[in-house]
Amino acid sequence: MTQRPDTKSSSTAAQAKEHSKSSLLEILGASTKLGLTAFGGPIAHLGYFRDEYVNRRKWLDEKSYADLVALCQFLPGPASSQVGISIGMMRGGMLGGIASWIGFTLPSALALMIFAYALKNYDVSNAGWLHGLMIAAVVVVTQAVWGMARSLAPDRTRGTIAILAAIITLLWPSAYGQLIVIAAAGLFGRFFLAKSEIPETPHLGISISRRPAVVAWILFCGLLIGLPLLHAVFPSHWLAVFDSFFRVGSLVFGGGHVVLPMIQAEVVPSGWLTDSQFLAGYGAAQAVPGPLFTFSAYLGTVMNGWTGGMVALIAMFLPSFLLVTGALPFWDAIRRRPNFQSVLKGINAAVVGILLAALFNPVWLKAIHTPYDFCLAIAAFGLLMLWKLPPWVIVLFSAAGGALISMFS
């Protein structure tokens, strides 16, 4: 009589373990696919994520995805990576977040570490296929802006918020300016969108409780304050490297491109790298998919080999894990309140405007220089929107087109 419940319990536990393993492999596979194909920087990544996680896999709905994007716009660090980590945590808990980060980050990190060793023999800064990848980013961001505008700014009021946010962002190109725009849009939504109908908000499905969230906040603040003090007491090159990259990952707002001058201020004046080494790595970082923050892996490898690359990479992304872990449990509760829902409606409209501004600068300005570039962009856009080809095909098509343009121009 006593064996039957034990057998059933063991079977249930085994099934749960197998389901968890399957979910982690699914998360790793989906994120690795994005890590191999998501070119174009953080704004383009959000378009790739939306296509993969919202449209294709249905892991979350459009509104929940927009709410995650809004949260990660507020947090310092790489917004696209934080969105990916958040979706992984929703799907598979803390291990799911780690699996999502590994899949999205490791391909570009390894590519840049290899490039650091091959730096003396190759130069990709002016390659035609690299320019084609930038054109692919134009197409992907355009699709993301169009799709998000239809769902997040569908009426006159929210459309106006999006347009104003785009104008202000272009005229005031500052990370703090973006935060002010988002905050102002949320405040407007609270008082002027509160009377409109608020749709039912589904749970994000976060399995992390508030206790580990509080621990994450304590660790984040403790490391941010304690690492410089620890280095002052125990001088160490490795501790100095970890402190520098952790501090940059903790304090940078505005996405991948904003992190570059902060990193340069840390590694070049200290003599860890030369200006030419830094700029060569920046050119390579534009050529690989995945987050631009993996530039840290290149820098660490130039400084201290493979070990240095991994230390710099972990130090750069550790703040994102701590911030997301600390914010998600509270965010899920806050976002479901009716008054805050009206705030989010304004914020999400502003995010559409910020994406629209980013489509022009830097994405469009860096990619479209000649009529040939524009023709390639139109062709790729048609393949994506009309023929419904997957984004990785668009990336290959654009890279090949960019190489042909460079050969005959």
Order of alpha helices (4+ residues) and beta strands (2+ residues): alpha-alpha-alpha-alpha-alpha-alpha-alpha-alpha-alpha-alpha-alpha-alpha-alpha-alpha-alpha
